[in-house]
Amino acid sequence: MAANPASPATAPARPGLMGLEDALQRLLASIEPVAGVETVPTAAAAGRVLAHDLASPLDVPGFDNSQMDGYAVRREDVARAVAEGRPLPVAQRIPAGHFGCELAPGTVARIFTGAPMPAGADAVVMQEDATPAEPSADADAAGATAVHGWVRLGTVPAEGQWVRRCGEDVRAGAVVLAAGTRLSVADLGLAASIGSASLRVHRRVRVALASTGDELIQPGELPADRLPPGAIYNSNRYFLEPLLLRLGCEVTVLGRIPDDRAATQAALTEAARDHDVILTTGGVSVGEEDHVKPVVQALGALDLWQIAMKPGKPFAHGWIDRAHAGGRGRCHVLGLPGNPVSSFVTFVLLARPFLLRLGGATVAPVLPPALPMVAHFDLPRADKRREFLRVRRNCVGGLDLFPNQNSSVLTSVAWADGLVDNPAGSVIAHGDTVRYLPLSSFLD
């Protein structure tokens, strides 16, 4: 039985809650890429966002060349030699980086991978299909010149066999990388192949990472046996900071912001002056000690969204007017839930695409493509919200479910290698096909 017949993208949200795709579209529609472009060496541009179309000034490859170590041949000569059962003379040797002479009729050229094809040759026979041979009995009479020996070829190659054609990879004038591309290591190789030693990229997004709450203790600040009653170690910072760095952001980790309105206002005002985004965890609910919400509303605006997803229902989006700090423009504010799993899931599903778009990347307002995989577990109780279940692939090709899916259990994320995107109202039986989102698609 196949579970999840309704696509999560089209399944109705629970009344009063916002659908994930709607929330993401609203987020992305609210921003323009940061201003500022810089030139960086191509070798140092991995993960950066290209600020302009990159067009090739040349054909790649710039000439017909061999894909294999072997022999450049005229097919008609090979056909005749094979029919007569005689070898062919090797008249020249062409290493990579050197051009040979025009291939004389009745001869072959020893050629190496990447070497230019000699004029007159129309195919390559790889060396595994050739056998060194003694000259034929009528070699002298035929006037054949064998500077590099003789070779016997067993079959006639197809036209263009093992030949890379000029411009086969890239044509001169073609755009090889579009503006908005977040550059992968393969992209850097492509840029280098057309001679680009440096690239124009958007500047990095500057993010202030803020954790609120008197209960938070930094690891190393106090040993476990000396934690005050109710205190917890700040775990969110230790996965959010590297996630931000992987996105290419410049990150400032703010000191712990206490549960005090004046201190919260001072910290956020200062952070807004020099950053594009303030990313907070916790502190945006309606409790008396949650001061982020009223402070941001006083300095700008803040919307509290209830997303139809589990974990991660609460999410905040707003801005602070930099005029309060003597600056200009606005600083975005993203408020993640305080529970660590909720914080992680809302970051990868909502904050990540927001930050990529802010940094100039072209990102679609949808989740990465899900992979159909088989559930090796049961989920007999349906939830009213769309669920993102922590799962891991097993050795027999299915998915195992972490037994405790509570939003406070960070062990589930450390154990998992992916999420199952389970529509609202759906149960899962062992053997059902589910939508699997590899965590690797969020962590590049």
KEZA-874371 format. One record per residue (C-alpha): x, y negated, z. Coordinates in steps of 0.02 Angstrom, whole numbers, plus 50000, padded with zeros to 5 digits. Layout:
N
<rec east="X" north="Y" up="Z"/>
...
This chain:
444
<rec east="50000" north="50000" up="50000"/>
<rec east="50068" north="49829" up="49954"/>
<rec east="50046" north="49695" up="50086"/>
<rec east="50029" north="49508" up="50063"/>
<rec east="49919" north="49501" up="49907"/>
<rec east="49902" north="49312" up="49926"/>
<rec east="50052" north="49206" up="49885"/>
<rec east="50110" north="49108" up="50038"/>
<rec east="50119" north="48954" up="49928"/>
<rec east="49933" north="48962" up="49893"/>
<rec east="49866" north="49038" up="50054"/>
<rec east="49760" north="48908" up="50144"/>
<rec east="49836" north="48827" up="50298"/>
<rec east="49751" north="48846" up="50465"/>
<rec east="49625" north="48703" up="50488"/>
<rec east="49710" north="48552" up="50565"/>
<rec east="49884" north="48612" up="50518"/>
<rec east="49990" north="48562" up="50369"/>
<rec east="50049" north="48691" up="50243"/>
<rec east="50237" north="48715" up="50228"/>
<rec east="50245" north="48668" up="50044"/>
<rec east="50139" north="48513" up="50075"/>
<rec east="50255" north="48460" up="50216"/>
<rec east="50408" north="48487" up="50107"/>
<rec east="50335" north="48389" up="49962"/>
<rec east="50291" north="48245" up="50077"/>
<rec east="50466" north="48246" up="50149"/>
<rec east="50553" north="48244" up="49981"/>
<rec east="50436" north="48112" up="49910"/>
<rec east="50484" north="47993" up="50050"/>
<rec east="50669" north="47977" up="50009"/>
<rec east="50792" north="47909" up="49883"/>
<rec east="50972" north="47971" up="49875"/>
<rec east="51097" north="47875" up="49979"/>
<rec east="51188" north="47734" up="49892"/>
<rec east="51372" north="47753" up="49860"/>
<rec east="51478" north="47854" up="49740"/>
<rec east="51659" north="47906" up="49756"/>
<rec east="51789" north="47995" up="49651"/>
<rec east="51867" north="48152" up="49723"/>
<rec east="51990" north="48280" up="49653"/>
<rec east="51901" north="48422" up="49568"/>
<rec east="51988" north="48547" up="49681"/>
<rec east="51911" north="48459" up="49833"/>
<rec east="51734" north="48440" up="49765"/>
<rec east="51654" north="48604" up="49820"/>
<rec east="51485" north="48571" up="49899"/>
<rec east="51481" north="48390" up="49842"/>
<rec east="51340" north="48322" up="49732"/>
<rec east="51383" north="48265" up="49557"/>
<rec east="51334" north="48084" up="49527"/>
<rec east="51334" north="48087" up="49336"/>
<rec east="51312" north="48206" up="49190"/>
<rec east="51477" north="48289" up="49148"/>
<rec east="51499" north="48310" up="48960"/>
<rec east="51638" north="48408" up="48877"/>
<rec east="51763" north="48314" up="48768"/>
<rec east="51813" north="48475" up="48679"/>
<rec east="51759" north="48646" up="48622"/>
<rec east="51793" north="48789" up="48744"/>
<rec east="51880" north="48892" up="48687"/>
<rec east="51964" north="48773" up="48567"/>
<rec east="52005" north="48911" up="48441"/>
<rec east="51957" north="49089" up="48399"/>
<rec east="52054" north="49203" up="48516"/>
<rec east="52068" north="49383" up="48568"/>
<rec east="51968" north="49453" up="48714"/>
<rec east="52085" north="49602" up="48729"/>
<rec east="52263" north="49661" up="48718"/>
<rec east="52267" north="49752" up="48552"/>
<rec east="52285" north="49721" up="48365"/>
<rec east="52213" north="49583" up="48255"/>
<rec east="52158" north="49661" up="48091"/>
<rec east="52072" north="49640" up="47926"/>
<rec east="51926" north="49760" up="47931"/>
<rec east="51941" north="49807" up="47747"/>
<rec east="52123" north="49857" up="47775"/>
<rec east="52075" north="49964" up="47924"/>
<rec east="51934" north="50047" up="47825"/>
<rec east="52055" north="50091" up="47685"/>
<rec east="52190" north="50155" up="47804"/>
<rec east="52065" north="50261" up="47903"/>
<rec east="51995" north="50336" up="47742"/>
<rec east="52171" north="50379" up="47681"/>
<rec east="52231" north="50439" up="47851"/>
<rec east="52382" north="50326" up="47857"/>
<rec east="52453" north="50202" up="47983"/>
<rec east="52469" north="50013" up="47963"/>
<rec east="52625" north="49907" up="47988"/>
<rec east="52631" north="49783" up="48134"/>
<rec east="52698" north="49628" up="48047"/>
<rec east="52692" north="49501" up="48191"/>
<rec east="52670" north="49482" up="48378"/>
<rec east="52559" north="49344" up="48451"/>
<rec east="52565" north="49310" up="48639"/>
<rec east="52443" north="49192" up="48726"/>
<rec east="52491" north="49011" up="48698"/>
<rec east="52569" north="49043" up="48527"/>
<rec east="52496" north="49035" up="48351"/>
<rec east="52544" north="49169" up="48227"/>
<rec east="52557" north="49164" up="48039"/>
<rec east="52418" north="49207" up="47919"/>
<rec east="52390" north="49394" up="47924"/>
<rec east="52462" north="49471" up="47765"/>
<rec east="52350" north="49596" up="47676"/>
<rec east="52385" north="49775" up="47727"/>
<rec east="52461" north="49728" up="47897"/>
<rec east="52402" north="49704" up="48077"/>
<rec east="52463" north="49587" up="48214"/>
<rec east="52501" north="49639" up="48392"/>
<rec east="52396" north="49517" up="48495"/>
<rec east="52367" north="49483" up="48679"/>
<rec east="52218" north="49423" up="48780"/>
<rec east="52186" north="49238" up="48750"/>
<rec east="52304" north="49226" up="48601"/>
<rec east="52241" north="49132" up="48446"/>
<rec east="52177" north="49241" up="48305"/>
<rec east="52287" north="49231" up="48150"/>
<rec east="52207" north="49166" up="47991"/>
<rec east="52137" north="49309" up="47887"/>
<rec east="52099" north="49423" up="48035"/>
<rec east="51915" north="49460" up="48069"/>
<rec east="51919" north="49581" up="48217"/>
<rec east="52024" north="49650" up="48358"/>
<rec east="52054" north="49834" up="48397"/>
<rec east="52099" north="49855" up="48580"/>
<rec east="52260" north="49945" up="48616"/>
<rec east="52172" north="50095" up="48694"/>
<rec east="52100" north="50134" up="48522"/>
<rec east="52268" north="50127" up="48433"/>
<rec east="52412" north="50252" up="48428"/>
<rec east="52594" north="50212" up="48387"/>
<rec east="52643" north="50301" up="48227"/>
<rec east="52785" north="50337" up="48108"/>
<rec east="52784" north="50244" up="47941"/>
<rec east="52690" north="50327" up="47800"/>
<rec east="52787" north="50416" up="47663"/>
<rec east="52746" north="50282" up="47534"/>
<rec east="52781" north="50133" up="47649"/>
<rec east="52932" north="50072" up="47552"/>
<rec east="52845" north="50089" up="47386"/>
<rec east="52697" north="49989" up="47452"/>
<rec east="52813" north="49849" up="47508"/>
<rec east="52739" north="49846" up="47684"/>
<rec east="52840" north="49752" up="47814"/>
<rec east="52836" north="49827" up="47991"/>
<rec east="52934" north="49708" up="48103"/>
<rec east="52854" north="49779" up="48260"/>
<rec east="52824" north="49960" up="48212"/>
<rec east="52674" north="50053" up="48147"/>
<rec east="52505" north="50094" up="48221"/>
<rec east="52365" north="50216" up="48180"/>
<rec east="52186" north="50156" up="48205"/>
<rec east="52048" north="50286" up="48223"/>
<rec east="51892" north="50185" up="48184"/>
<rec east="51841" north="50031" up="48088"/>
<rec east="51793" north="49887" up="48206"/>
<rec east="51635" north="49787" up="48191"/>
<rec east="51652" north="49611" up="48121"/>
<rec east="51707" north="49492" up="48259"/>
<rec east="51741" north="49636" up="48380"/>
<rec east="51833" north="49573" up="48537"/>
<rec east="51848" north="49398" up="48467"/>
<rec east="51800" north="49243" up="48567"/>
<rec east="51739" north="49112" up="48443"/>
<rec east="51787" north="48929" up="48452"/>
<rec east="51657" north="48836" up="48557"/>
<rec east="51574" north="48998" up="48611"/>
<rec east="51575" north="48942" up="48793"/>
<rec east="51557" north="48753" up="48777"/>
<rec east="51530" north="48639" up="48628"/>
<rec east="51611" north="48467" up="48622"/>
<rec east="51486" north="48336" up="48683"/>
<rec east="51377" north="48460" up="48778"/>
<rec east="51328" north="48420" up="48957"/>
<rec east="51403" north="48560" up="49059"/>
<rec east="51350" north="48498" up="49231"/>
<rec east="51200" north="48385" up="49261"/>
<rec east="51192" north="48242" up="49385"/>
<rec east="51121" north="48305" up="49549"/>
<rec east="51212" north="48472" up="49539"/>
<rec east="51280" north="48530" up="49706"/>
<rec east="51448" north="48592" up="49649"/>
<rec east="51490" north="48775" up="49674"/>
<rec east="51665" north="48847" up="49657"/>
<rec east="51615" north="48912" up="49484"/>
<rec east="51560" north="48736" up="49437"/>
<rec east="51733" north="48672" up="49485"/>
<rec east="51813" north="48800" up="49370"/>
<rec east="51697" north="48746" up="49230"/>
<rec east="51742" north="48563" up="49258"/>
<rec east="51926" north="48606" up="49255"/>
<rec east="51904" north="48705" up="49093"/>
<rec east="51856" north="48543" up="49005"/>
<rec east="52000" north="48447" up="49081"/>
<rec east="51914" north="48357" up="49226"/>
<rec east="52045" north="48324" up="49360"/>
<rec east="51923" north="48222" up="49465"/>
<rec east="51735" north="48203" up="49482"/>
<rec east="51616" north="48063" up="49529"/>
<rec east="51507" north="48122" up="49673"/>
<rec east="51381" north="48048" up="49793"/>
<rec east="51451" north="47998" up="49961"/>
<rec east="51417" north="48114" up="50105"/>
<rec east="51258" north="48095" up="50207"/>
<rec east="51298" north="48032" up="50382"/>
<rec east="51201" north="48125" up="50515"/>
<rec east="51191" north="48093" up="50702"/>
<rec east="51148" north="48253" up="50796"/>
<rec east="51056" north="48216" up="50958"/>
<rec east="51005" north="48337" up="51095"/>
<rec east="50887" north="48273" up="51228"/>
<rec east="50848" north="48337" up="51401"/>
<rec east="50920" north="48334" up="51576"/>
<rec east="50919" north="48524" up="51577"/>
<rec east="51051" north="48539" up="51440"/>
<rec east="51230" north="48584" up="51488"/>
<rec east="51371" north="48595" up="51360"/>
<rec east="51462" north="48761" up="51356"/>
<rec east="51624" north="48737" up="51452"/>
<rec east="51551" north="48599" up="51559"/>
<rec east="51501" north="48717" up="51700"/>
<rec east="51523" north="48905" up="51723"/>
<rec east="51367" north="49011" up="51724"/>
<rec east="51371" north="49039" up="51912"/>
<rec east="51367" north="48851" up="51943"/>
<rec east="51222" north="48803" up="51830"/>
<rec east="51093" north="48697" up="51923"/>
<rec east="50918" north="48770" up="51941"/>
<rec east="50825" north="48751" up="51776"/>
<rec east="50981" north="48708" up="51676"/>
<rec east="51021" north="48793" up="51510"/>
<rec east="51168" north="48789" up="51392"/>
<rec east="51144" north="48684" up="51234"/>
<rec east="51142" north="48817" up="51099"/>
<rec east="51054" north="48717" up="50963"/>
<rec east="51202" north="48602" up="50935"/>
<rec east="51315" north="48751" up="50899"/>
<rec east="51218" north="48812" up="50748"/>
<rec east="51150" north="48645" up="50687"/>
<rec east="51321" north="48561" up="50676"/>
<rec east="51399" north="48696" up="50564"/>
<rec east="51240" north="48702" up="50459"/>
<rec east="51256" north="48515" up="50431"/>
<rec east="51441" north="48530" up="50390"/>
<rec east="51404" north="48668" up="50264"/>
<rec east="51288" north="48546" up="50177"/>
<rec east="51432" north="48424" up="50161"/>
<rec east="51365" north="48300" up="50290"/>
<rec east="51472" north="48190" up="50399"/>
<rec east="51415" north="48235" up="50574"/>
<rec east="51423" north="48137" up="50735"/>
<rec east="51372" north="48234" up="50889"/>
<rec east="51295" north="48114" up="51012"/>
<rec east="51322" north="48139" up="51196"/>
<rec east="51179" north="48216" up="51291"/>
<rec east="51034" north="48095" up="51297"/>
<rec east="50953" north="48101" up="51470"/>
<rec east="50766" north="48100" up="51499"/>
<rec east="50762" north="47912" up="51517"/>
<rec east="50676" north="47792" up="51398"/>
<rec east="50804" north="47651" up="51408"/>
<rec east="50949" north="47772" up="51380"/>
<rec east="50857" north="47854" up="51236"/>
<rec east="50821" north="47687" up="51154"/>
<rec east="51000" north="47628" up="51171"/>
<rec east="51071" north="47791" up="51100"/>
<rec east="50954" north="47798" up="50951"/>
<rec east="50972" north="47614" up="50910"/>
<rec east="51161" north="47630" up="50907"/>
<rec east="51154" north="47790" up="50804"/>
<rec east="51036" north="47713" up="50675"/>
<rec east="51160" north="47575" up="50634"/>
<rec east="51295" north="47688" up="50560"/>
<rec east="51199" north="47843" up="50505"/>
<rec east="51077" north="47893" up="50370"/>
<rec east="50985" north="48021" up="50476"/>
<rec east="50962" north="48055" up="50661"/>
<rec east="50923" north="48239" up="50689"/>
<rec east="50849" north="48277" up="50859"/>
<rec east="50798" north="48438" up="50946"/>
<rec east="50661" north="48428" up="51075"/>
<rec east="50591" north="48271" up="51152"/>
<rec east="50450" north="48238" up="51027"/>
<rec east="50303" north="48314" up="51119"/>
<rec east="50178" north="48219" up="51225"/>
<rec east="50257" north="48254" up="51395"/>
<rec east="50299" north="48112" up="51511"/>
<rec east="50485" north="48150" up="51497"/>
<rec east="50487" north="48161" up="51307"/>
<rec east="50549" north="47988" up="51259"/>
<rec east="50604" north="48010" up="51078"/>
<rec east="50428" north="47988" up="51009"/>
<rec east="50386" north="47820" up="51091"/>
<rec east="50562" north="47753" up="51063"/>
<rec east="50561" north="47790" up="50876"/>
<rec east="50385" north="47722" up="50860"/>
<rec east="50443" north="47562" up="50946"/>
<rec east="50594" north="47546" up="50831"/>
<rec east="50508" north="47601" up="50670"/>
<rec east="50382" north="47739" up="50641"/>
<rec east="50363" north="47924" up="50678"/>
<rec east="50240" north="48054" up="50616"/>
<rec east="50215" north="48213" up="50717"/>
<rec east="50167" north="48355" up="50603"/>
<rec east="50092" north="48521" up="50651"/>
<rec east="50153" north="48645" up="50519"/>
<rec east="50055" north="48804" up="50486"/>
<rec east="50207" north="48913" up="50515"/>
<rec east="50277" north="49023" up="50652"/>
<rec east="50402" north="48990" up="50724"/>
<rec east="50421" north="48802" up="50706"/>
<rec east="50248" north="48723" up="50712"/>
<rec east="50301" north="48552" up="50782"/>
<rec east="50404" north="48442" up="50667"/>
<rec east="50432" north="48254" up="50669"/>
<rec east="50479" north="48137" up="50528"/>
<rec east="50503" north="47950" up="50539"/>
<rec east="50627" north="47807" up="50530"/>
<rec east="50713" north="47672" up="50632"/>
<rec east="50735" north="47494" up="50569"/>
<rec east="50921" north="47456" up="50577"/>
<rec east="50880" north="47273" up="50610"/>
<rec east="50866" north="47322" up="50794"/>
<rec east="51054" north="47356" up="50789"/>
<rec east="51098" north="47207" up="50679"/>
<rec east="51099" north="47310" up="50519"/>
<rec east="50994" north="47326" up="50362"/>
<rec east="50879" north="47459" up="50295"/>
<rec east="50812" north="47613" up="50380"/>
<rec east="50884" north="47767" up="50462"/>
<rec east="50782" north="47926" up="50442"/>
<rec east="50734" north="48027" up="50595"/>
<rec east="50699" north="48214" up="50590"/>
<rec east="50636" north="48296" up="50748"/>
<rec east="50655" north="48484" up="50765"/>
<rec east="50574" north="48591" up="50899"/>
<rec east="50677" north="48628" up="51053"/>
<rec east="50660" north="48817" up="51052"/>
<rec east="50816" north="48882" up="50962"/>
<rec east="50733" north="48998" up="50836"/>
<rec east="50604" north="48865" up="50793"/>
<rec east="50744" north="48739" up="50776"/>
<rec east="50841" north="48855" up="50659"/>
<rec east="50692" north="48899" up="50549"/>
<rec east="50628" north="48720" up="50532"/>
<rec east="50804" north="48663" up="50490"/>
<rec east="50830" north="48787" up="50347"/>
<rec east="50653" north="48769" up="50278"/>
<rec east="50626" north="48581" up="50297"/>
<rec east="50778" north="48483" up="50354"/>
<rec east="50899" north="48568" up="50235"/>
<rec east="50809" north="48522" up="50072"/>
<rec east="50777" north="48348" up="50142"/>
<rec east="50963" north="48321" up="50174"/>
<rec east="51011" north="48392" up="50005"/>
<rec east="50892" north="48275" up="49915"/>
<rec east="50952" north="48128" up="50020"/>
<rec east="51129" north="48171" up="49966"/>
<rec east="51080" north="48162" up="49782"/>
<rec east="51053" north="48346" up="49746"/>
<rec east="50914" north="48402" up="49631"/>
<rec east="50813" north="48523" up="49734"/>
<rec east="50642" north="48594" up="49697"/>
<rec east="50510" north="48573" up="49833"/>
<rec east="50490" north="48760" up="49855"/>
<rec east="50575" north="48901" up="49949"/>
<rec east="50713" north="49004" up="49868"/>
<rec east="50644" north="49149" up="49766"/>
<rec east="50590" north="49292" up="49879"/>
<rec east="50648" north="49470" up="49847"/>
<rec east="50520" north="49611" up="49854"/>
<rec east="50577" north="49737" up="49983"/>
<rec east="50498" north="49880" up="50079"/>
<rec east="50454" north="49857" up="50263"/>
<rec east="50512" north="49997" up="50376"/>
<rec east="50407" north="49930" up="50519"/>
<rec east="50228" north="49895" up="50568"/>
<rec east="50153" north="49725" up="50608"/>
<rec east="49976" north="49773" up="50658"/>
<rec east="49921" north="49602" up="50723"/>
<rec east="49896" north="49461" up="50600"/>
<rec east="49936" north="49283" up="50649"/>
<rec east="49835" north="49130" up="50599"/>
<rec east="49994" north="49046" up="50542"/>
<rec east="50118" north="49093" up="50406"/>
<rec east="50257" north="49191" up="50490"/>
<rec east="50443" north="49198" up="50457"/>
<rec east="50497" north="49362" up="50535"/>
<rec east="50678" north="49400" up="50576"/>
<rec east="50728" north="49560" up="50486"/>
<rec east="50882" north="49654" up="50431"/>
<rec east="50914" north="49770" up="50284"/>
<rec east="50949" north="49949" up="50333"/>
<rec east="51056" north="50084" up="50255"/>
<rec east="50910" north="50164" up="50162"/>
<rec east="50856" north="50009" up="50069"/>
<rec east="50717" north="49947" up="50181"/>
<rec east="50694" north="49811" up="50312"/>
<rec east="50697" north="49830" up="50500"/>
<rec east="50608" north="49707" up="50613"/>
<rec east="50690" north="49632" up="50767"/>
<rec east="50579" north="49692" up="50909"/>
<rec east="50562" north="49524" up="50998"/>
<rec east="50501" north="49386" up="50881"/>
<rec east="50483" north="49254" up="51017"/>
<rec east="50542" north="49081" up="50963"/>
<rec east="50661" north="49068" up="51110"/>
<rec east="50756" north="49229" up="51069"/>
<rec east="50908" north="49171" up="50972"/>
<rec east="50973" north="49350" up="50971"/>
<rec east="50846" north="49383" up="50833"/>
<rec east="50932" north="49259" up="50716"/>
<rec east="51107" north="49320" up="50757"/>
<rec east="51050" north="49499" up="50720"/>
<rec east="50950" north="49461" up="50562"/>
<rec east="51009" north="49442" up="50383"/>
<rec east="50845" north="49374" up="50318"/>
<rec east="50666" north="49319" up="50347"/>
<rec east="50505" north="49400" up="50291"/>
<rec east="50385" north="49268" up="50227"/>
<rec east="50220" north="49338" up="50287"/>
<rec east="50059" north="49245" up="50239"/>
<rec east="49936" north="49191" up="50371"/>
<rec east="49812" north="49327" up="50417"/>
<rec east="49918" north="49469" up="50347"/>
<rec east="49964" north="49631" up="50433"/>
<rec east="50109" north="49740" up="50377"/>
<rec east="50113" north="49930" up="50375"/>
<rec east="50269" north="50038" up="50358"/>
<rec east="50301" north="50056" up="50171"/>
<rec east="50221" north="49892" up="50118"/>
<rec east="50312" north="49777" up="49998"/>
<rec east="50352" north="49611" up="50080"/>
<rec east="50435" north="49446" up="50030"/>
<rec east="50615" north="49444" up="50091"/>
<rec east="50717" north="49283" up="50100"/>
<rec east="50903" north="49318" up="50127"/>
<rec east="50979" north="49201" up="50255"/>
<rec east="51128" north="49184" up="50137"/>
<rec east="51017" north="49081" up="50019"/>
<rec east="51003" north="48949" up="50157"/>
<rec east="51182" north="48950" up="50217"/>
<rec east="51283" north="48903" up="50062"/>
